[in-house]
Amino acid sequence: MTTPEPIGERRWAIAEGYIPPGGTHADDPRFLSHETACLLNANDRDAQVTITIYFKDREPAGPYRIMVPARRTLHLRFNDLKDPEPIPTDTDYSSVIESDVPIVVQHTRLDSRQAALALLSTIAYS
């Protein structure tokens, strides 16, 4: 099944970024505090995606390069981005996500620093 019109945009921004340090559930990777970009590629072509991370007190990091296969979704944890450098925890940042085909981006954070987990999710700005 293909989509008659492209869904999404080619450039997205997440102005709010912060990876909480550790957490009370750090022994279980599913519940480790994290930031996630949920990327939907409903196109018939793979999406070549770059992410640039902006900080308040230093030059940007990136680009981080990711491929999202055609007609697939990818839930990408910012904690897992390592090349060209890991994104630091306990540090405010923003991100710009660019793709060669239209995609949809949603932002999610899990904060597990307390026993009662906190989850935040919002659509990115396109």
C-alpha positions as protocol buffer text, in pm:
chain_id: "A"
residue {
  index: 1
  type: MET
  ca { x: 0 y: 0 z: 0 }
}
residue {
  index: 2
  type: THR
  ca { x: 140 y: 339 z: -95 }
}
residue {
  index: 3
  type: THR
  ca { x: 37 y: 687 z: 6 }
}
residue {
  index: 4
  type: PRO
  ca { x: -94 y: 903 z: -282 }
}
residue {
  index: 5
  type: GLU
  ca { x: 59 y: 1224 z: -143 }
}
residue {
  index: 6
  type: PRO
  ca { x: 371 y: 1259 z: 71 }
}
residue {
  index: 7
  type: ILE
  ca { x: 306 y: 1274 z: 443 }
}
residue {
  index: 8
  type: GLY
  ca { x: 527 y: 1502 z: 648 }
}
residue {
  index: 9
  type: GLU
  ca { x: 800 y: 1757 z: 587 }
}
residue {
  index: 10
  type: ARG
  ca { x: 1171 y: 1756 z: 512 }
}
residue {
  index: 11
  type: ARG
  ca { x: 1285 y: 1977 z: 802 }
}
residue {
  index: 12
  type: TRP
  ca { x: 1180 y: 1950 z: 1165 }
}
residue {
  index: 13
  type: ALA
  ca { x: 1292 y: 2111 z: 1491 }
}
residue {
  index: 14
  type: ILE
  ca { x: 1268 y: 1998 z: 1851 }
}
residue {
  index: 15
  type: ALA
  ca { x: 1344 y: 2306 z: 2057 }
}
residue {
  index: 16
  type: GLU
  ca { x: 1331 y: 2122 z: 2390 }
}
residue {
  index: 17
  type: GLY
  ca { x: 1590 y: 1852 z: 2451 }
}
residue {
  index: 18
  type: TYR
  ca { x: 1731 y: 1709 z: 2772 }
}
residue {
  index: 19
  type: ILE
  ca { x: 1843 y: 1356 z: 2859 }
}
residue {
  index: 20
  type: PRO
  ca { x: 1794 y: 1307 z: 3233 }
}
residue {
  index: 21
  type: PRO
  ca { x: 2092 y: 1142 z: 3401 }
}
residue {
  index: 22
  type: GLY
  ca { x: 2048 y: 780 z: 3517 }
}
residue {
  index: 23
  type: GLY
  ca { x: 1721 y: 698 z: 3683 }
}
residue {
  index: 24
  type: THR
  ca { x: 1578 y: 463 z: 3942 }
}
residue {
  index: 25
  type: HIS
  ca { x: 1526 y: 197 z: 3674 }
}
residue {
  index: 26
  type: ALA
  ca { x: 1872 y: 226 z: 3511 }
}
residue {
  index: 27
  type: ASP
  ca { x: 1929 y: -150 z: 3541 }
}
residue {
  index: 28
  type: ASP
  ca { x: 1652 y: -211 z: 3283 }
}
residue {
  index: 29
  type: PRO
  ca { x: 1735 y: -45 z: 2948 }
}
residue {
  index: 30
  type: ARG
  ca { x: 1365 y: -15 z: 2861 }
}
residue {
  index: 31
  type: PHE
  ca { x: 1320 y: 226 z: 3150 }
}
residue {
  index: 32
  type: LEU
  ca { x: 1645 y: 422 z: 3133 }
}
residue {
  index: 33
  type: SER
  ca { x: 1579 y: 796 z: 3107 }
}
residue {
  index: 34
  type: HIS
  ca { x: 1592 y: 893 z: 2740 }
}
residue {
  index: 35
  type: GLU
  ca { x: 1488 y: 1125 z: 2459 }
}
residue {
  index: 36
  type: THR
  ca { x: 1341 y: 972 z: 2145 }
}
residue {
  index: 37
  type: ALA
  ca { x: 1263 y: 1101 z: 1798 }
}
residue {
  index: 38
  type: CYS
  ca { x: 988 y: 888 z: 1647 }
}
residue {
  index: 39
  type: LEU
  ca { x: 1040 y: 905 z: 1269 }
}
residue {
  index: 40
  type: LEU
  ca { x: 768 y: 792 z: 1025 }
}
residue {
  index: 41
  type: ASN
  ca { x: 862 y: 738 z: 661 }
}
residue {
  index: 42
  type: ALA
  ca { x: 539 y: 662 z: 470 }
}
residue {
  index: 43
  type: ASN
  ca { x: 713 y: 706 z: 133 }
}
residue {
  index: 44
  type: ASP
  ca { x: 815 y: 443 z: -121 }
}
residue {
  index: 45
  type: ARG
  ca { x: 1181 y: 556 z: -85 }
}
residue {
  index: 46
  type: ASP
  ca { x: 1421 y: 519 z: 207 }
}
residue {
  index: 47
  type: ALA
  ca { x: 1471 y: 845 z: 399 }
}
residue {
  index: 48
  type: GLN
  ca { x: 1826 y: 968 z: 451 }
}
residue {
  index: 49
  type: VAL
  ca { x: 1803 y: 1172 z: 772 }
}
residue {
  index: 50
  type: THR
  ca { x: 2054 y: 1402 z: 941 }
}
residue {
  index: 51
  type: ILE
  ca { x: 2028 y: 1541 z: 1293 }
}
residue {
  index: 52
  type: THR
  ca { x: 2217 y: 1845 z: 1419 }
}
residue {
  index: 53
  type: ILE
  ca { x: 2224 y: 1913 z: 1794 }
}
residue {
  index: 54
  type: TYR
  ca { x: 2245 y: 2273 z: 1922 }
}
residue {
  index: 55
  type: PHE
  ca { x: 2367 y: 2374 z: 2269 }
}
residue {
  index: 56
  type: LYS
  ca { x: 2350 y: 2700 z: 2467 }
}
residue {
  index: 57
  type: ASP
  ca { x: 2725 y: 2728 z: 2529 }
}
residue {
  index: 58
  type: ARG
  ca { x: 2910 y: 2548 z: 2248 }
}
residue {
  index: 59
  type: GLU
  ca { x: 2908 y: 2480 z: 1875 }
}
residue {
  index: 60
  type: PRO
  ca { x: 2655 y: 2230 z: 1734 }
}
residue {
  index: 61
  type: ALA
  ca { x: 2721 y: 1855 z: 1719 }
}
residue {
  index: 62
  type: GLY
  ca { x: 2654 y: 1648 z: 1411 }
}
residue {
  index: 63
  type: PRO
  ca { x: 2542 y: 1572 z: 1165 }
}
residue {
  index: 64
  type: TYR
  ca { x: 2422 y: 1234 z: 1290 }
}
residue {
  index: 65
  type: ARG
  ca { x: 2317 y: 1022 z: 991 }
}
residue {
  index: 66
  type: ILE
  ca { x: 2025 y: 780 z: 1006 }
}
residue {
  index: 67
  type: MET
  ca { x: 1832 y: 587 z: 744 }
}
residue {
  index: 68
  type: VAL
  ca { x: 1460 y: 519 z: 785 }
}
residue {
  index: 69
  type: PRO
  ca { x: 1347 y: 248 z: 542 }
}
residue {
  index: 70
  type: ALA
  ca { x: 1054 y: 313 z: 309 }
}
residue {
  index: 71
  type: ARG
  ca { x: 712 y: 257 z: 467 }
}
residue {
  index: 72
  type: ARG
  ca { x: 865 y: 210 z: 813 }
}
residue {
  index: 73
  type: THR
  ca { x: 900 y: 384 z: 1146 }
}
residue {
  index: 74
  type: LEU
  ca { x: 1208 y: 428 z: 1363 }
}
residue {
  index: 75
  type: HIS
  ca { x: 1206 y: 521 z: 1730 }
}
residue {
  index: 76
  type: LEU
  ca { x: 1553 y: 667 z: 1767 }
}
residue {
  index: 77
  type: ARG
  ca { x: 1689 y: 725 z: 2116 }
}
residue {
  index: 78
  type: PHE
  ca { x: 1915 y: 1029 z: 2127 }
}
residue {
  index: 79
  type: ASN
  ca { x: 2106 y: 840 z: 2401 }
}
residue {
  index: 80
  type: ASP
  ca { x: 2215 y: 593 z: 2131 }
}
residue {
  index: 81
  type: LEU
  ca { x: 2366 y: 856 z: 1899 }
}
residue {
  index: 82
  type: LYS
  ca { x: 2745 y: 814 z: 1919 }
}
residue {
  index: 83
  type: ASP
  ca { x: 2892 y: 933 z: 1588 }
}
residue {
  index: 84
  type: PRO
  ca { x: 3031 y: 1197 z: 1567 }
}
residue {
  index: 85
  type: GLU
  ca { x: 2996 y: 1220 z: 1949 }
}
residue {
  index: 86
  type: PRO
  ca { x: 2758 y: 1109 z: 2225 }
}
residue {
  index: 87
  type: ILE
  ca { x: 2493 y: 1358 z: 2332 }
}
residue {
  index: 88
  type: PRO
  ca { x: 2564 y: 1453 z: 2695 }
}
residue {
  index: 89
  type: THR
  ca { x: 2312 y: 1381 z: 2969 }
}
residue {
  index: 90
  type: ASP
  ca { x: 2196 y: 1652 z: 3210 }
}
residue {
  index: 91
  type: THR
  ca { x: 2249 y: 1914 z: 2935 }
}
residue {
  index: 92
  type: ASP
  ca { x: 1992 y: 2134 z: 2758 }
}
residue {
  index: 93
  type: TYR
  ca { x: 1992 y: 2105 z: 2379 }
}
residue {
  index: 94
  type: SER
  ca { x: 1775 y: 2147 z: 2069 }
}
residue {
  index: 95
  type: SER
  ca { x: 1776 y: 1949 z: 1747 }
}
residue {
  index: 96
  type: VAL
  ca { x: 1711 y: 2004 z: 1378 }
}
residue {
  index: 97
  type: ILE
  ca { x: 1613 y: 1696 z: 1179 }
}
residue {
  index: 98
  type: GLU
  ca { x: 1640 y: 1702 z: 800 }
}
residue {
  index: 99
  type: SER
  ca { x: 1537 y: 1436 z: 549 }
}
residue {
  index: 100
  type: ASP
  ca { x: 1566 y: 1396 z: 174 }
}
residue {
  index: 101
  type: VAL
  ca { x: 1200 y: 1281 z: 159 }
}
residue {
  index: 102
  type: PRO
  ca { x: 904 y: 1402 z: 368 }
}
residue {
  index: 103
  type: ILE
  ca { x: 878 y: 1234 z: 710 }
}
residue {
  index: 104
  type: VAL
  ca { x: 682 y: 1290 z: 1031 }
}
residue {
  index: 105
  type: VAL
  ca { x: 869 y: 1348 z: 1358 }
}
residue {
  index: 106
  type: GLN
  ca { x: 738 y: 1314 z: 1713 }
}
residue {
  index: 107
  type: HIS
  ca { x: 944 y: 1383 z: 2026 }
}
residue {
  index: 108
  type: THR
  ca { x: 922 y: 1172 z: 2344 }
}
residue {
  index: 109
  type: ARG
  ca { x: 1107 y: 1180 z: 2676 }
}
residue {
  index: 110
  type: LEU
  ca { x: 1104 y: 921 z: 2951 }
}
residue {
  index: 111
  type: ASP
  ca { x: 1227 y: 1053 z: 3285 }
}
residue {
  index: 112
  type: SER
  ca { x: 1292 y: 767 z: 3527 }
}
residue {
  index: 113
  type: ARG
  ca { x: 1470 y: 958 z: 3802 }
}
residue {
  index: 114
  type: GLN
  ca { x: 1177 y: 890 z: 4035 }
}
residue {
  index: 115
  type: ALA
  ca { x: 987 y: 567 z: 4100 }
}
residue {
  index: 116
  type: ALA
  ca { x: 681 y: 722 z: 3932 }
}
residue {
  index: 117
  type: LEU
  ca { x: 796 y: 744 z: 3569 }
}
residue {
  index: 118
  type: ALA
  ca { x: 722 y: 1060 z: 3370 }
}
residue {
  index: 119
  type: LEU
  ca { x: 656 y: 1048 z: 2995 }
}
residue {
  index: 120
  type: LEU
  ca { x: 632 y: 1354 z: 2767 }
}
residue {
  index: 121
  type: SER
  ca { x: 543 y: 1340 z: 2400 }
}
residue {
  index: 122
  type: THR
  ca { x: 473 y: 1607 z: 2139 }
}
residue {
  index: 123
  type: ILE
  ca { x: 488 y: 1653 z: 1764 }
}
residue {
  index: 124
  type: ALA
  ca { x: 802 y: 1832 z: 1646 }
}
residue {
  index: 125
  type: TYR
  ca { x: 784 y: 2169 z: 1468 }
}
residue {
  index: 126
  type: SER
  ca { x: 796 y: 2140 z: 1089 }
}
